[in-house]
Every structure is written in C-alpha cells, then in structure tokens.
Amino acid sequence: MGARGYADAVLPVLEDFSQPPVVVGHSFGGRVAVCLAARHPEKVGPLLLTGAPLVRASPPTRPSAVYRLLRWLHNTGVIGDDRMEEIRRKRGSADYRAASGVMRSILVEVINESYEDELKSISAPISMLWGADDAEVPVVVARSAKDIVEAAGRTSVELEVVQGVGHHLPIEAPDRLRASVESMLR
C-alpha cells in the first residue's frame, strides 16, 4: 500500500471533525496529506507540509545490469533467498536495508510514487515549512512542488525555508512548526 492507501485508511478520522482540520504532514505523512486533500477536498482544511518527498529531485534510476541479473537468477531459483537478502542489504538505501517484510514492499511501492497530479488538484491553501539543510528531501523538491501548485492556479501556496534545520523540522524547530499551525488556524 502506498500513500494513497494510507490516505484512505486515515479518512475515517476526519469524520470526527465538525469542520475540515488543518492537516500537518511531515515526510511520508506529507504524501498522505496531499493524497487526502486531493481525493477528499471537503474533508481537509489548510495543509502544512514539511520535508515531504512529493516530486522526484532526479529521474528514477534503474538497477544496474548486474543487480537485475542477480534478481533474475533469484527468481529462477539459482540464487537462494538468504544470498539474495545479502545482496539487497549491500545495494539498497539505508531505509531499504533497515526495512523487512511488508515494510520493505511498502517502501519499494512509495519510493516510485510521485504526486504531481495530486498537487495540481488541491484546492486547500498550502504552507510548506522546510529545513534549509534537509538532505533527505532537499529544498529543491519543495520549490518544484510549489511551482506545480502555482501553475495549476487552484490554491495559494507558501514556502518558508528555515535555516539551520534539517529533515526533522518537527523535532529540530517545533516552535516554528507550532507558529505555522497557529497562523493557519487564524
């Protein structure tokens, strides 16, 4: 299940609100928030996104020919599961290496998702609060997402870059995040 599936899973929570709430989404949660806002605009108030990988900073890369061959050999039974797991742990990202079972398959699913269509259809106001030093989801991703929203012309979008803060803005700058939420509630 990707972010769209998680958005469907979270939707019942929004039924408890008398009016559409401000939805804050950090990192993967930002993807879920964008899917919620695009698919259920009547249920979602303003969005506050931070460190959300909404668009690709670079084109997706294809696994090397060697890795594709090893995967094929595994699928045909020439390479066993334990050996293939060793290969995956050497070649995958830190997140991929740390994940296992269903979490790994979710990671593989969401790593290939992009949210341009959802960004174009959102009608709720969007604020983006980004760490200037975010190495996981660089500011260029936020700027690209902002450009997509602005080009669609359906809503307002603001981007504030917070100096000296990385990917974990909610932990590194909680007062700044709270100030943004309070501003959106006014």
N, C-alpha and C positions, 0 to 999 in steps of 0.2 A: 504494500500500500504506500502510495506517495502522499504528498502534501494535500492533494485533492481529497483523498480518502480520509485523511486526518481532519480536514475541514468538515466533511460530512459527519465524522464522529463527534466533533465539538459542537456542531449546530444545536443539538438539544439544550445545551447550557444557555444559549441565547434566548430560549423561550422564557426563562425566568425573569428577564428584564422588562420593565414597563416601557422603556424606550431604548433605542439602539445604543449600546455602550461604546465608549472609546475602547478600541482593541489595540493592545500593545503586542508586537511580535518581534522577538529577538532571534536572530539566526534562522534556524529551521522554522521556528514559530512565526517569523515574518512571512515565510512562504505560505503557511497555513492561514494567516490573517489575510493575505492578499487573495487567496482562493475563496475564503469566506466572503469577503467584501465583493468579489466579482460575481459569485454564484448566488449570493443572498443579500443584495444591497439593502433590502428593507429591514434586515436584522442587525446591520453593522453601522455604528457611528464612525467618527473620525478614526483614522489609522495612525499609529505611531510605530514606525519600523526602525530597527537598529541592527546593523550587521547581518542583514538578510540577503542571502545569495539568490537574488531574483532573476538576474541575467548572467550569462557567461561573460567573464572577463576576457576569455580567449576561446577559440573554437575547441570543441571536444577533441581529445586525442584518441587515436585508435591504438589498441595494444600492439606491441611490437610483433613482428612476424614470428619470432622465437616463442613468445608467450602464447600466441594464437595456436602455434603448432603443439605446444605442451598441453594446452587446453583440449585440443582435438584428440591428442593421444590419451588424455584422461577420459574423455567422453567415449572413446572406443575401448577402454579397459586396459590399455597398455601401461598407463601410469595409475597407481593406486591413489585412493583418497588421501592417505597420510602424506604421501610425497607431493601431491597437488597442493595440499594445505601449506606445506613448507614453501613451495614456490610462491603461492599467493602472499604469504607473510613477508617474503623478501621483496616483492614487487609492488605491493599496494601502498596506499597512503597510510598515515598513522591511524586515521579513523577506520580505514578498512581493516588494518591489521588488528585493531582493538575489538572490532565487531565480530560476532559469530552468529550462526544460526539465522533466525528470521531477521535480526537486526542488520546483518550483512546484506541480505537480499533487499531490505528497505533502503539501505544506503546506496546500493547499486541502482535501485529504481530512481531515487531522488537526485542522485548526482547528475543524471542525464535530463532532468526536468528543467524547463525554463518557463518563465511566467510573463512573457511579453503580451500575450493575448489577454490575460487577466488584468495586467496593468492598464491596458488600453480601455478596458470596460468599467473600471472602478469609477463610481460617482461620489463616494465619500471623500472628504478632504484628507490629504495625506501629509504627515510630517515625517521626515527622516532625520534621525539623530545618529551620527556616525562617528566612530573613533578615527581620528586622523592617522593613527598608527595601526589600524586594523589590517593585519597581514592575512587573515583568513578570508575576509571579504573586503577587498580594498575599496577606498572611496570612489574609484573609477566605476565600480559596479553601481553604487548609489547614484552617481551622476548619470549613468546610462539609463537606469530605471526612471529617474526624474525626467530625462529627455523624452522617454517613451510616453509617460503620463502627460507631459505638457503637449506633445504632438497630437495626442488623442483629443485634448481640449475638453474633457468631460468633468474635470475637477481641478482644484488647486493642489499644488504640491510645493513643499518647502524642504530644503536640505540645510541642516546645520552640522558642520564638522567640528568636533570637539578635540582640541589639541591635547596631546599627551595621553591620549586614551587609545586602547587597542580594541580588540574584538569583544571583549567582555564589558562593554559600556555599562550595562545594568549593575555590575559589581564595582567597576572602577569609578563610575560617576553617577551614583544613584540619585544624588540631589539634582543633577541636571536632568535626569530622566523624569523624576517626580515633577520638576518645574514644567517640563513639556506636557505631561499629563494634565497638570492643573490648568495650564494655559488652554488646552483643548477642551476642558470641562467648562470653561467660562463662555 
